[in-house]
Amino acid sequence: MLCWRFFKFAMLKTWSESWSDASIYVFLDWELVRFGDVARNVNTYERDPLRKGLDRYIGLEHLDPGSLRVSRWGYITEGTTFTKLFEPGQVLFPKRRVYQRKLAVAEFEGVCSGDILVFEASGDRLVPELLPFIVQTPDFFAHALETSAGSLSPRTRWRDLAEYKFVLPPKADQHRIVELLRAVDSAIDAFSLSAERLSSVYGVWVASRFRTWEEQSEPLGRHIEDSKYGPRFSADLYAHDGAVGSIRTTDLDEDGTIDYGTVPRARLDPKALASHLLAPGDVLITRSGTCGIAAVFKEGAIPMVAGAFLIRLRTKASLDPHYLREFFNNTVGKALTEKLAQGGVQRNIRGSSLLQARIPVPPREKQRQVVRTCDAIRGVVAKIRGHALTLQALRGKMLQLLLSSGVQR
């Protein structure tokens, strides 16, 4: 339905079968304007926002790349020096570090950082709801980047952004574009929320399985054939032509998926590290910093070892390595590793403590049932997120097509 509506709009004034021909024809019928002619930069300040009844502030850290929503904020009572006012519906655009591609539409009244520009529609040529989509186009960000100055923290300026030129459709078409883009955003939100809720539900279900088997808990070490810390070696040995890969904690995501493409190589002798070389099915657990994330090694293009801040576990036949990963990455396992972690700023898990920890060990077939269920649900979640990503890509193309600067850069 969305694709049909997009097609109908693009073909509104031509019967051409070419997308590019249709879009060019529409653009030629629209008006080339300066950003500063249809929008203005609002500079309103309040020295005592609490007296005005305001309670929230927004800094650069509260804005998320690619999102028009403000999902985080700070409270003025906690302390802030911000005095720049913003109101619901206004667009918040950071003038510093534009390459981060941050902006948002305010949903409440508050104060924000002086490094945030506050935009609103000016005059009656621009539908206010279209403004954030114009600011979010690749062309607008490219203009903002080109006009940014400064080495450590480059900033753009309103007077430069005001000179940005783009094609503005008639107001009737502006309303239709807003409706279309909002529909796509709603679909993206729906897919994202579905994936999040499904992940949460399956996490709760898996946790209930682990708790059901608490009476069958046994020391982890009883089911481990071999365990080792990753070997330490000089950082000078890292090299792109190294013979051995060293998996770091940063090569694991929160779900325990290993990104083999980011694993650095080191000039090490595989024979000298024979006892440390990873085999398919080995479990890796982070033991420092973010403790307790578990991954299962598959197979690398070259010999690989665990990094120094990982513990390598090789399980016996009684314990499925993928089941062990599911346990440690679930809330039940995370609660256990949280208790095992010691230290202040940089917490650590001792290998001996990990092996002494008691975990639920049901029969092997039940372990496999958990793994199969988790794999199936993760597959569904991945498909749902894939749909969201596809829509996001389509949305980006729509922004470029419908709200382009109309000028060859």
PEQUI-V809031 format. One record per residue. N is the residue number from 1. RES is the residue in three letters. D_FIRST is the distance of its C-alpha to the first C-alpha in Angstrom with 2 decimals. Layout:
N RES D_FIRST
N RES D_FIRST
This chain:
1 MET 0.00
2 LEU 3.78
3 CYS 5.45
4 TRP 5.10
5 ARG 6.25
6 PHE 8.64
7 PHE 9.84
8 LYS 10.50
9 PHE 12.40
10 ALA 14.32
11 MET 15.34
12 LEU 16.29
13 LYS 19.97
14 THR 20.45
15 TRP 19.89
16 SER 20.82
17 GLU 19.17
18 SER 20.08
19 TRP 17.87
20 SER 21.15
21 ASP 22.51
22 ALA 19.56
23 SER 19.72
24 ILE 23.50
25 TYR 23.51
26 VAL 21.41
27 PHE 23.71
28 LEU 26.77
29 ASP 25.81
30 TRP 25.59
31 GLU 28.60
32 LEU 30.23
33 VAL 31.54
34 ARG 33.49
35 PHE 31.98
36 GLY 35.21
37 ASP 34.77
38 VAL 31.63
39 ALA 32.22
40 ARG 35.39
41 ASN 36.93
42 VAL 38.17
43 ASN 41.52
44 THR 42.62
45 TYR 44.86
46 GLU 46.41
47 ARG 49.45
48 ASP 49.40
49 PRO 45.79
50 LEU 47.05
51 ARG 49.06
52 LYS 45.98
53 GLY 44.35
54 LEU 42.01
55 ASP 41.78
56 ARG 39.26
57 TYR 39.18
58 ILE 36.80
59 GLY 38.12
60 LEU 36.64
61 GLU 36.60
62 HIS 34.19
63 LEU 31.33
64 ASP 28.97
65 PRO 27.77
66 GLY 24.11
67 SER 23.61
68 LEU 23.57
69 ARG 24.98
70 VAL 28.65
71 SER 29.24
72 ARG 32.98
73 TRP 35.90
74 GLY 39.66
75 TYR 41.94
76 ILE 44.42
77 THR 47.16
78 GLU 47.02
79 GLY 48.18
80 THR 46.60
81 THR 47.88
82 PHE 44.60
83 THR 44.98
84 LYS 42.06
85 LEU 39.97
86 PHE 36.23
87 GLU 34.24
88 PRO 30.80
89 GLY 28.12
90 GLN 30.25
91 VAL 29.24
92 LEU 31.58
93 PHE 32.14
94 PRO 34.94
95 LYS 37.23
96 ARG 38.83
97 ARG 37.50
98 VAL 34.39
99 TYR 33.62
100 GLN 32.42
101 ARG 29.34
102 LYS 29.62
103 LEU 28.53
104 ALA 27.31
105 VAL 26.70
106 ALA 29.58
107 GLU 28.89
108 PHE 32.60
109 GLU 35.83
110 GLY 38.15
111 VAL 39.99
112 CYS 38.99
113 SER 40.70
114 GLY 42.29
115 ASP 40.39
116 ILE 37.13
117 LEU 36.30
118 VAL 34.77
119 PHE 32.53
120 GLU 31.41
121 ALA 30.27
122 SER 33.27
123 GLY 33.64
124 ASP 31.02
125 ARG 29.25
126 LEU 26.84
127 VAL 24.40
128 PRO 25.66
129 GLU 22.30
130 LEU 21.51
131 LEU 24.81
132 PRO 23.97
133 PHE 21.12
134 ILE 23.68
135 VAL 26.22
136 GLN 23.94
137 THR 23.43
138 PRO 25.43
139 ASP 27.52
140 PHE 28.67
141 PHE 29.73
142 ALA 31.46
143 HIS 33.37
144 ALA 34.32
145 LEU 35.62
146 GLU 37.56
147 THR 39.23
148 SER 40.11
149 ALA 43.84
150 GLY 46.00
151 SER 46.78
152 LEU 46.53
153 SER 43.78
154 PRO 42.25
155 ARG 41.02
156 THR 39.27
157 ARG 40.33
158 TRP 38.75
159 ARG 40.72
160 ASP 39.21
161 LEU 35.62
162 ALA 36.18
163 GLU 36.74
164 TYR 33.31
165 LYS 31.70
166 PHE 28.06
167 VAL 26.15
168 LEU 25.17
169 PRO 22.77
170 PRO 23.73
171 LYS 23.15
172 ALA 20.52
173 ASP 18.39
174 GLN 19.43
175 HIS 17.98
176 ARG 14.57
177 ILE 14.84
178 VAL 15.99
179 GLU 13.16
180 LEU 10.62
181 LEU 13.01
182 ARG 13.76
183 ALA 10.29
184 VAL 10.53
185 ASP 14.10
186 SER 13.44
187 ALA 11.40
188 ILE 14.31
189 ASP 16.79
190 ALA 15.55
191 PHE 15.90
192 SER 19.18
193 LEU 20.53
194 SER 19.87
195 ALA 21.74
196 GLU 24.47
197 ARG 25.02
198 LEU 25.13
199 SER 27.62
200 SER 29.65
201 VAL 29.81
202 TYR 30.90
203 GLY 33.42
204 VAL 34.91
205 TRP 35.12
206 VAL 36.91
207 ALA 39.25
208 SER 40.18
209 ARG 41.13
210 PHE 43.36
211 ARG 45.05
212 THR 45.67
213 TRP 47.63
214 GLU 49.65
215 GLU 52.80
216 GLN 52.42
217 SER 52.44
218 GLU 54.74
219 PRO 55.66
220 LEU 53.15
221 GLY 56.08
222 ARG 57.10
223 HIS 54.08
224 ILE 54.22
225 GLU 56.14
226 ASP 56.22
227 SER 55.03
228 LYS 55.47
229 TYR 54.55
230 GLY 53.13
231 PRO 55.96
232 ARG 56.88
233 PHE 57.69
234 SER 58.13
235 ALA 55.12
236 ASP 56.94
237 LEU 56.10
238 TYR 52.37
239 ALA 51.60
240 HIS 48.75
241 ASP 50.99
242 GLY 52.06
243 ALA 52.56
244 VAL 51.22
245 GLY 47.98
246 SER 48.32
247 ILE 45.35
248 ARG 45.21
249 THR 43.73
250 THR 41.25
251 ASP 39.94
252 LEU 38.64
253 ASP 35.55
254 GLU 35.60
255 ASP 34.41
256 GLY 37.23
257 THR 35.36
258 ILE 37.70
259 ASP 36.55
260 TYR 39.03
261 GLY 38.04
262 THR 39.65
263 VAL 42.82
264 PRO 45.82
265 ARG 48.64
266 ALA 52.31
267 ARG 55.49
268 LEU 56.73
269 ASP 58.58
270 PRO 56.58
271 LYS 59.88
272 ALA 61.21
273 LEU 58.10
274 ALA 58.04
275 SER 58.14
276 HIS 55.16
277 LEU 52.86
278 LEU 49.66
279 ALA 48.96
280 PRO 45.68
281 GLY 45.20
282 ASP 47.10
283 VAL 45.74
284 LEU 45.69
285 ILE 45.94
286 THR 46.03
287 ARG 49.35
288 SER 49.44
289 GLY 47.30
290 THR 44.11
291 CYS 45.95
292 GLY 44.83
293 ILE 41.64
294 ALA 41.96
295 ALA 40.69
296 VAL 41.59
297 PHE 42.76
298 LYS 41.49
299 GLU 43.16
300 GLY 43.56
301 ALA 44.22
302 ILE 47.62
303 PRO 49.88
304 MET 48.68
305 VAL 50.28
306 ALA 49.15
307 GLY 49.64
308 ALA 52.49
309 PHE 50.30
310 LEU 48.92
311 ILE 50.64
312 ARG 50.34
313 LEU 50.65
314 ARG 51.31
315 THR 50.92
316 LYS 53.09
317 ALA 51.83
318 SER 51.68
319 LEU 48.81
320 ASP 45.45
321 PRO 44.59
322 HIS 40.85
323 TYR 41.81
324 LEU 43.93
325 ARG 41.05
326 GLU 38.88
327 PHE 41.83
328 PHE 42.58
329 ASN 38.98
330 ASN 38.50
331 THR 39.73
332 VAL 42.80
333 GLY 43.84
334 LYS 43.08
335 ALA 45.41
336 LEU 48.08
337 THR 47.90
338 GLU 47.90
339 LYS 51.26
340 LEU 52.54
341 ALA 51.75
342 GLN 54.82
343 GLY 55.59
344 GLY 54.59
345 VAL 52.45
346 GLN 51.89
347 ARG 51.68
348 ASN 52.58
349 ILE 52.64
350 ARG 55.80
351 GLY 55.47
352 SER 58.25
353 SER 56.57
354 LEU 53.34
355 LEU 55.28
356 GLN 57.09
357 ALA 53.94
358 ARG 53.19
359 ILE 49.81
360 PRO 48.66
361 VAL 49.32
362 PRO 48.32
363 PRO 48.97
364 ARG 47.25
365 GLU 44.94
366 LYS 43.61
367 GLN 43.07
368 ARG 41.02
369 GLN 38.93
370 VAL 38.03
371 VAL 37.18
372 ARG 35.04
373 THR 33.09
374 CYS 32.63
375 ASP 31.54
376 ALA 28.94
377 ILE 27.48
378 ARG 27.62
379 GLY 25.67
380 VAL 22.84
381 VAL 23.02
382 ALA 22.99
383 LYS 19.80
384 ILE 18.06
385 ARG 19.55
386 GLY 18.52
387 HIS 14.81
388 ALA 15.70
389 LEU 17.70
390 THR 15.07
391 LEU 12.80
392 GLN 16.08
393 ALA 16.87
394 LEU 13.65
395 ARG 14.43
396 GLY 17.93
397 LYS 17.10
398 MET 15.04
399 LEU 18.10
400 GLN 20.40
401 LEU 18.67
402 LEU 18.09
403 LEU 21.18
404 SER 23.58
405 SER 27.27
406 GLY 27.20
407 VAL 30.57
408 GLN 31.60
409 ARG 33.08
